[in-house]
Amino acid sequence: PLGVFEFDQFAEGTKTLAQAIADSDGFSIAGGGDTLAAVDKYNIADKVSYISTGGGAFLEFLEGKALPAVTVLATRNG
């Protein structure tokens, strides 16, 4: 989200970005508590390609950080 979208007077940036994502033909991913709240507020869930409920772990994975469970699985696979 961009700004304090919970207050309408500060929500225009987040609303505009949400609409742009909804209108895009590209693959879209949403995750993290505030982002999912914005997706819900602007009713675009059906236009987002993938919605993660993994919270902070999802965001850390996108950042390229090592996640303990993924690390264990990777070492077991060879």
Phi and psi restraints in degrees (range 20) as a CNS / XPLOR table:
assign (resid 1 and name C) (resid 2 and name N)
       (resid 2 and name CA) (resid 2 and name C) 1.0 -107.8 20.0 2
assign (resid 2 and name N) (resid 2 and name CA)
       (resid 2 and name C) (resid 3 and name N) 1.0 110.6 20.0 2
assign (resid 2 and name C) (resid 3 and name N)
       (resid 3 and name CA) (resid 3 and name C) 1.0 81.5 20.0 2
assign (resid 3 and name N) (resid 3 and name CA)
       (resid 3 and name C) (resid 4 and name N) 1.0 -169.9 20.0 2
assign (resid 3 and name C) (resid 4 and name N)
       (resid 4 and name CA) (resid 4 and name C) 1.0 -90.6 20.0 2
assign (resid 4 and name N) (resid 4 and name CA)
       (resid 4 and name C) (resid 5 and name N) 1.0 78.6 20.0 2
assign (resid 4 and name C) (resid 5 and name N)
       (resid 5 and name CA) (resid 5 and name C) 1.0 -66.7 20.0 2
assign (resid 5 and name N) (resid 5 and name CA)
       (resid 5 and name C) (resid 6 and name N) 1.0 -16.1 20.0 2
assign (resid 5 and name C) (resid 6 and name N)
       (resid 6 and name CA) (resid 6 and name C) 1.0 -63.8 20.0 2
assign (resid 6 and name N) (resid 6 and name CA)
       (resid 6 and name C) (resid 7 and name N) 1.0 -23.8 20.0 2
assign (resid 6 and name C) (resid 7 and name N)
       (resid 7 and name CA) (resid 7 and name C) 1.0 -105.6 20.0 2
assign (resid 7 and name N) (resid 7 and name CA)
       (resid 7 and name C) (resid 8 and name N) 1.0 121.4 20.0 2
assign (resid 7 and name C) (resid 8 and name N)
       (resid 8 and name CA) (resid 8 and name C) 1.0 -54.4 20.0 2
assign (resid 8 and name N) (resid 8 and name CA)
       (resid 8 and name C) (resid 9 and name N) 1.0 -34.5 20.0 2
assign (resid 8 and name C) (resid 9 and name N)
       (resid 9 and name CA) (resid 9 and name C) 1.0 -68.6 20.0 2
assign (resid 9 and name N) (resid 9 and name CA)
       (resid 9 and name C) (resid 10 and name N) 1.0 -13.4 20.0 2
assign (resid 9 and name C) (resid 10 and name N)
       (resid 10 and name CA) (resid 10 and name C) 1.0 -116.7 20.0 2
assign (resid 10 and name N) (resid 10 and name CA)
       (resid 10 and name C) (resid 11 and name N) 1.0 10.2 20.0 2
assign (resid 10 and name C) (resid 11 and name N)
       (resid 11 and name CA) (resid 11 and name C) 1.0 -95.5 20.0 2
assign (resid 11 and name N) (resid 11 and name CA)
       (resid 11 and name C) (resid 12 and name N) 1.0 -6.7 20.0 2
assign (resid 11 and name C) (resid 12 and name N)
       (resid 12 and name CA) (resid 12 and name C) 1.0 -58.8 20.0 2
assign (resid 12 and name N) (resid 12 and name CA)
       (resid 12 and name C) (resid 13 and name N) 1.0 -41.5 20.0 2
assign (resid 12 and name C) (resid 13 and name N)
       (resid 13 and name CA) (resid 13 and name C) 1.0 -61.9 20.0 2
assign (resid 13 and name N) (resid 13 and name CA)
       (resid 13 and name C) (resid 14 and name N) 1.0 -46.9 20.0 2
assign (resid 13 and name C) (resid 14 and name N)
       (resid 14 and name CA) (resid 14 and name C) 1.0 -66.0 20.0 2
assign (resid 14 and name N) (resid 14 and name CA)
       (resid 14 and name C) (resid 15 and name N) 1.0 -40.5 20.0 2
assign (resid 14 and name C) (resid 15 and name N)
       (resid 15 and name CA) (resid 15 and name C) 1.0 -63.6 20.0 2
assign (resid 15 and name N) (resid 15 and name CA)
       (resid 15 and name C) (resid 16 and name N) 1.0 -43.0 20.0 2
assign (resid 15 and name C) (resid 16 and name N)
       (resid 16 and name CA) (resid 16 and name C) 1.0 -64.9 20.0 2
assign (resid 16 and name N) (resid 16 and name CA)
       (resid 16 and name C) (resid 17 and name N) 1.0 -43.0 20.0 2
assign (resid 16 and name C) (resid 17 and name N)
       (resid 17 and name CA) (resid 17 and name C) 1.0 -64.7 20.0 2
assign (resid 17 and name N) (resid 17 and name CA)
       (resid 17 and name C) (resid 18 and name N) 1.0 -42.3 20.0 2
assign (resid 17 and name C) (resid 18 and name N)
       (resid 18 and name CA) (resid 18 and name C) 1.0 -60.4 20.0 2
assign (resid 18 and name N) (resid 18 and name CA)
       (resid 18 and name C) (resid 19 and name N) 1.0 -42.8 20.0 2
assign (resid 18 and name C) (resid 19 and name N)
       (resid 19 and name CA) (resid 19 and name C) 1.0 -67.0 20.0 2
assign (resid 19 and name N) (resid 19 and name CA)
       (resid 19 and name C) (resid 20 and name N) 1.0 -38.1 20.0 2
assign (resid 19 and name C) (resid 20 and name N)
       (resid 20 and name CA) (resid 20 and name C) 1.0 -64.2 20.0 2
assign (resid 20 and name N) (resid 20 and name CA)
       (resid 20 and name C) (resid 21 and name N) 1.0 -40.7 20.0 2
assign (resid 20 and name C) (resid 21 and name N)
       (resid 21 and name CA) (resid 21 and name C) 1.0 -64.4 20.0 2
assign (resid 21 and name N) (resid 21 and name CA)
       (resid 21 and name C) (resid 22 and name N) 1.0 -44.5 20.0 2
assign (resid 21 and name C) (resid 22 and name N)
       (resid 22 and name CA) (resid 22 and name C) 1.0 -61.7 20.0 2
assign (resid 22 and name N) (resid 22 and name CA)
       (resid 22 and name C) (resid 23 and name N) 1.0 -35.6 20.0 2
assign (resid 22 and name C) (resid 23 and name N)
       (resid 23 and name CA) (resid 23 and name C) 1.0 -84.0 20.0 2
assign (resid 23 and name N) (resid 23 and name CA)
       (resid 23 and name C) (resid 24 and name N) 1.0 -11.2 20.0 2
assign (resid 23 and name C) (resid 24 and name N)
       (resid 24 and name CA) (resid 24 and name C) 1.0 -79.0 20.0 2
assign (resid 24 and name N) (resid 24 and name CA)
       (resid 24 and name C) (resid 25 and name N) 1.0 147.1 20.0 2
assign (resid 24 and name C) (resid 25 and name N)
       (resid 25 and name CA) (resid 25 and name C) 1.0 -87.0 20.0 2
assign (resid 25 and name N) (resid 25 and name CA)
       (resid 25 and name C) (resid 26 and name N) 1.0 -6.7 20.0 2
assign (resid 25 and name C) (resid 26 and name N)
       (resid 26 and name CA) (resid 26 and name C) 1.0 -72.9 20.0 2
assign (resid 26 and name N) (resid 26 and name CA)
       (resid 26 and name C) (resid 27 and name N) 1.0 163.6 20.0 2
assign (resid 26 and name C) (resid 27 and name N)
       (resid 27 and name CA) (resid 27 and name C) 1.0 -75.5 20.0 2
assign (resid 27 and name N) (resid 27 and name CA)
       (resid 27 and name C) (resid 28 and name N) 1.0 128.5 20.0 2
assign (resid 27 and name C) (resid 28 and name N)
       (resid 28 and name CA) (resid 28 and name C) 1.0 -120.8 20.0 2
assign (resid 28 and name N) (resid 28 and name CA)
       (resid 28 and name C) (resid 29 and name N) 1.0 145.1 20.0 2
assign (resid 28 and name C) (resid 29 and name N)
       (resid 29 and name CA) (resid 29 and name C) 1.0 -128.7 20.0 2
assign (resid 29 and name N) (resid 29 and name CA)
       (resid 29 and name C) (resid 30 and name N) 1.0 135.1 20.0 2
assign (resid 29 and name C) (resid 30 and name N)
       (resid 30 and name CA) (resid 30 and name C) 1.0 -129.3 20.0 2
assign (resid 30 and name N) (resid 30 and name CA)
       (resid 30 and name C) (resid 31 and name N) 1.0 140.6 20.0 2
assign (resid 30 and name C) (resid 31 and name N)
       (resid 31 and name CA) (resid 31 and name C) 1.0 -166.1 20.0 2
assign (resid 31 and name N) (resid 31 and name CA)
       (resid 31 and name C) (resid 32 and name N) 1.0 160.9 20.0 2
assign (resid 31 and name C) (resid 32 and name N)
       (resid 32 and name CA) (resid 32 and name C) 1.0 96.3 20.0 2
assign (resid 32 and name N) (resid 32 and name CA)
       (resid 32 and name C) (resid 33 and name N) 1.0 143.7 20.0 2
assign (resid 32 and name C) (resid 33 and name N)
       (resid 33 and name CA) (resid 33 and name C) 1.0 -55.6 20.0 2
assign (resid 33 and name N) (resid 33 and name CA)
       (resid 33 and name C) (resid 34 and name N) 1.0 -49.8 20.0 2
assign (resid 33 and name C) (resid 34 and name N)
       (resid 34 and name CA) (resid 34 and name C) 1.0 -67.2 20.0 2
assign (resid 34 and name N) (resid 34 and name CA)
       (resid 34 and name C) (resid 35 and name N) 1.0 -39.1 20.0 2
assign (resid 34 and name C) (resid 35 and name N)
       (resid 35 and name CA) (resid 35 and name C) 1.0 -64.0 20.0 2
assign (resid 35 and name N) (resid 35 and name CA)
       (resid 35 and name C) (resid 36 and name N) 1.0 -43.7 20.0 2
assign (resid 35 and name C) (resid 36 and name N)
       (resid 36 and name CA) (resid 36 and name C) 1.0 -66.3 20.0 2
assign (resid 36 and name N) (resid 36 and name CA)
       (resid 36 and name C) (resid 37 and name N) 1.0 -32.6 20.0 2
assign (resid 36 and name C) (resid 37 and name N)
       (resid 37 and name CA) (resid 37 and name C) 1.0 -65.0 20.0 2
assign (resid 37 and name N) (resid 37 and name CA)
       (resid 37 and name C) (resid 38 and name N) 1.0 -39.1 20.0 2
assign (resid 37 and name C) (resid 38 and name N)
       (resid 38 and name CA) (resid 38 and name C) 1.0 -68.0 20.0 2
assign (resid 38 and name N) (resid 38 and name CA)
       (resid 38 and name C) (resid 39 and name N) 1.0 -41.3 20.0 2
assign (resid 38 and name C) (resid 39 and name N)
       (resid 39 and name CA) (resid 39 and name C) 1.0 -57.3 20.0 2
assign (resid 39 and name N) (resid 39 and name CA)
       (resid 39 and name C) (resid 40 and name N) 1.0 -43.3 20.0 2
assign (resid 39 and name C) (resid 40 and name N)
       (resid 40 and name CA) (resid 40 and name C) 1.0 -67.8 20.0 2
assign (resid 40 and name N) (resid 40 and name CA)
       (resid 40 and name C) (resid 41 and name N) 1.0 -45.9 20.0 2
assign (resid 40 and name C) (resid 41 and name N)
       (resid 41 and name CA) (resid 41 and name C) 1.0 -58.9 20.0 2
assign (resid 41 and name N) (resid 41 and name CA)
       (resid 41 and name C) (resid 42 and name N) 1.0 -38.9 20.0 2
assign (resid 41 and name C) (resid 42 and name N)
       (resid 42 and name CA) (resid 42 and name C) 1.0 -99.0 20.0 2
assign (resid 42 and name N) (resid 42 and name CA)
       (resid 42 and name C) (resid 43 and name N) 1.0 10.8 20.0 2
assign (resid 42 and name C) (resid 43 and name N)
       (resid 43 and name CA) (resid 43 and name C) 1.0 51.4 20.0 2
assign (resid 43 and name N) (resid 43 and name CA)
       (resid 43 and name C) (resid 44 and name N) 1.0 50.7 20.0 2
assign (resid 43 and name C) (resid 44 and name N)
       (resid 44 and name CA) (resid 44 and name C) 1.0 -115.6 20.0 2
assign (resid 44 and name N) (resid 44 and name CA)
       (resid 44 and name C) (resid 45 and name N) 1.0 9.6 20.0 2
assign (resid 44 and name C) (resid 45 and name N)
       (resid 45 and name CA) (resid 45 and name C) 1.0 -54.6 20.0 2
assign (resid 45 and name N) (resid 45 and name CA)
       (resid 45 and name C) (resid 46 and name N) 1.0 -38.3 20.0 2
assign (resid 45 and name C) (resid 46 and name N)
       (resid 46 and name CA) (resid 46 and name C) 1.0 -72.5 20.0 2
assign (resid 46 and name N) (resid 46 and name CA)
       (resid 46 and name C) (resid 47 and name N) 1.0 -8.8 20.0 2
assign (resid 46 and name C) (resid 47 and name N)
       (resid 47 and name CA) (resid 47 and name C) 1.0 -110.0 20.0 2
assign (resid 47 and name N) (resid 47 and name CA)
       (resid 47 and name C) (resid 48 and name N) 1.0 2.4 20.0 2
assign (resid 47 and name C) (resid 48 and name N)
       (resid 48 and name CA) (resid 48 and name C) 1.0 -96.1 20.0 2
assign (resid 48 and name N) (resid 48 and name CA)
       (resid 48 and name C) (resid 49 and name N) 1.0 129.5 20.0 2
assign (resid 48 and name C) (resid 49 and name N)
       (resid 49 and name CA) (resid 49 and name C) 1.0 -63.6 20.0 2
assign (resid 49 and name N) (resid 49 and name CA)
       (resid 49 and name C) (resid 50 and name N) 1.0 -42.0 20.0 2
assign (resid 49 and name C) (resid 50 and name N)
       (resid 50 and name CA) (resid 50 and name C) 1.0 -143.6 20.0 2
assign (resid 50 and name N) (resid 50 and name CA)
       (resid 50 and name C) (resid 51 and name N) 1.0 129.0 20.0 2
assign (resid 50 and name C) (resid 51 and name N)
       (resid 51 and name CA) (resid 51 and name C) 1.0 -115.8 20.0 2
assign (resid 51 and name N) (resid 51 and name CA)
       (resid 51 and name C) (resid 52 and name N) 1.0 120.5 20.0 2
assign (resid 51 and name C) (resid 52 and name N)
       (resid 52 and name CA) (resid 52 and name C) 1.0 -94.2 20.0 2
assign (resid 52 and name N) (resid 52 and name CA)
       (resid 52 and name C) (resid 53 and name N) 1.0 136.7 20.0 2
assign (resid 52 and name C) (resid 53 and name N)
       (resid 53 and name CA) (resid 53 and name C) 1.0 -105.5 20.0 2
assign (resid 53 and name N) (resid 53 and name CA)
       (resid 53 and name C) (resid 54 and name N) 1.0 16.2 20.0 2
assign (resid 53 and name C) (resid 54 and name N)
       (resid 54 and name CA) (resid 54 and name C) 1.0 -77.6 20.0 2
assign (resid 54 and name N) (resid 54 and name CA)
       (resid 54 and name C) (resid 55 and name N) 1.0 -5.4 20.0 2
assign (resid 54 and name C) (resid 55 and name N)
       (resid 55 and name CA) (resid 55 and name C) 1.0 60.3 20.0 2
assign (resid 55 and name N) (resid 55 and name CA)
       (resid 55 and name C) (resid 56 and name N) 1.0 -134.4 20.0 2
assign (resid 55 and name C) (resid 56 and name N)
       (resid 56 and name CA) (resid 56 and name C) 1.0 -60.7 20.0 2
assign (resid 56 and name N) (resid 56 and name CA)
       (resid 56 and name C) (resid 57 and name N) 1.0 -34.6 20.0 2
assign (resid 56 and name C) (resid 57 and name N)
       (resid 57 and name CA) (resid 57 and name C) 1.0 -62.6 20.0 2
assign (resid 57 and name N) (resid 57 and name CA)
       (resid 57 and name C) (resid 58 and name N) 1.0 -39.9 20.0 2
assign (resid 57 and name C) (resid 58 and name N)
       (resid 58 and name CA) (resid 58 and name C) 1.0 -60.8 20.0 2
assign (resid 58 and name N) (resid 58 and name CA)
       (resid 58 and name C) (resid 59 and name N) 1.0 -45.8 20.0 2
assign (resid 58 and name C) (resid 59 and name N)
       (resid 59 and name CA) (resid 59 and name C) 1.0 -65.6 20.0 2
assign (resid 59 and name N) (resid 59 and name CA)
       (resid 59 and name C) (resid 60 and name N) 1.0 -40.1 20.0 2
assign (resid 59 and name C) (resid 60 and name N)
       (resid 60 and name CA) (resid 60 and name C) 1.0 -64.4 20.0 2
assign (resid 60 and name N) (resid 60 and name CA)
       (resid 60 and name C) (resid 61 and name N) 1.0 -38.3 20.0 2
assign (resid 60 and name C) (resid 61 and name N)
       (resid 61 and name CA) (resid 61 and name C) 1.0 -61.9 20.0 2
assign (resid 61 and name N) (resid 61 and name CA)
       (resid 61 and name C) (resid 62 and name N) 1.0 -44.6 20.0 2
assign (resid 61 and name C) (resid 62 and name N)
       (resid 62 and name CA) (resid 62 and name C) 1.0 -62.8 20.0 2
assign (resid 62 and name N) (resid 62 and name CA)
       (resid 62 and name C) (resid 63 and name N) 1.0 -31.7 20.0 2
assign (resid 62 and name C) (resid 63 and name N)
       (resid 63 and name CA) (resid 63 and name C) 1.0 -76.1 20.0 2
assign (resid 63 and name N) (resid 63 and name CA)
       (resid 63 and name C) (resid 64 and name N) 1.0 -7.7 20.0 2
assign (resid 63 and name C) (resid 64 and name N)
       (resid 64 and name CA) (resid 64 and name C) 1.0 86.8 20.0 2
assign (resid 64 and name N) (resid 64 and name CA)
       (resid 64 and name C) (resid 65 and name N) 1.0 11.7 20.0 2
assign (resid 64 and name C) (resid 65 and name N)
       (resid 65 and name CA) (resid 65 and name C) 1.0 -76.3 20.0 2
assign (resid 65 and name N) (resid 65 and name CA)
       (resid 65 and name C) (resid 66 and name N) 1.0 151.3 20.0 2
assign (resid 65 and name C) (resid 66 and name N)
       (resid 66 and name CA) (resid 66 and name C) 1.0 -75.7 20.0 2
assign (resid 66 and name N) (resid 66 and name CA)
       (resid 66 and name C) (resid 67 and name N) 1.0 129.2 20.0 2
assign (resid 66 and name C) (resid 67 and name N)
       (resid 67 and name CA) (resid 67 and name C) 1.0 -106.1 20.0 2
assign (resid 67 and name N) (resid 67 and name CA)
       (resid 67 and name C) (resid 68 and name N) 1.0 133.3 20.0 2
assign (resid 67 and name C) (resid 68 and name N)
       (resid 68 and name CA) (resid 68 and name C) 1.0 -51.4 20.0 2
assign (resid 68 and name N) (resid 68 and name CA)
       (resid 68 and name C) (resid 69 and name N) 1.0 -47.7 20.0 2
assign (resid 68 and name C) (resid 69 and name N)
       (resid 69 and name CA) (resid 69 and name C) 1.0 -65.9 20.0 2
assign (resid 69 and name N) (resid 69 and name CA)
       (resid 69 and name C) (resid 70 and name N) 1.0 -39.7 20.0 2
assign (resid 69 and name C) (resid 70 and name N)
       (resid 70 and name CA) (resid 70 and name C) 1.0 -67.3 20.0 2
assign (resid 70 and name N) (resid 70 and name CA)
       (resid 70 and name C) (resid 71 and name N) 1.0 -39.1 20.0 2
assign (resid 70 and name C) (resid 71 and name N)
       (resid 71 and name CA) (resid 71 and name C) 1.0 -61.4 20.0 2
assign (resid 71 and name N) (resid 71 and name CA)
       (resid 71 and name C) (resid 72 and name N) 1.0 -45.4 20.0 2
assign (resid 71 and name C) (resid 72 and name N)
       (resid 72 and name CA) (resid 72 and name C) 1.0 -61.8 20.0 2
assign (resid 72 and name N) (resid 72 and name CA)
       (resid 72 and name C) (resid 73 and name N) 1.0 -46.2 20.0 2
assign (resid 72 and name C) (resid 73 and name N)
       (resid 73 and name CA) (resid 73 and name C) 1.0 -62.0 20.0 2
assign (resid 73 and name N) (resid 73 and name CA)
       (resid 73 and name C) (resid 74 and name N) 1.0 -39.7 20.0 2
assign (resid 73 and name C) (resid 74 and name N)
       (resid 74 and name CA) (resid 74 and name C) 1.0 -65.9 20.0 2
assign (resid 74 and name N) (resid 74 and name CA)
       (resid 74 and name C) (resid 75 and name N) 1.0 -38.1 20.0 2
assign (resid 74 and name C) (resid 75 and name N)
       (resid 75 and name CA) (resid 75 and name C) 1.0 -73.6 20.0 2
assign (resid 75 and name N) (resid 75 and name CA)
       (resid 75 and name C) (resid 76 and name N) 1.0 -29.2 20.0 2
assign (resid 75 and name C) (resid 76 and name N)
       (resid 76 and name CA) (resid 76 and name C) 1.0 -73.0 20.0 2
assign (resid 76 and name N) (resid 76 and name CA)
       (resid 76 and name C) (resid 77 and name N) 1.0 -26.6 20.0 2
assign (resid 76 and name C) (resid 77 and name N)
       (resid 77 and name CA) (resid 77 and name C) 1.0 -83.4 20.0 2
assign (resid 77 and name N) (resid 77 and name CA)
       (resid 77 and name C) (resid 78 and name N) 1.0 -5.4 20.0 2
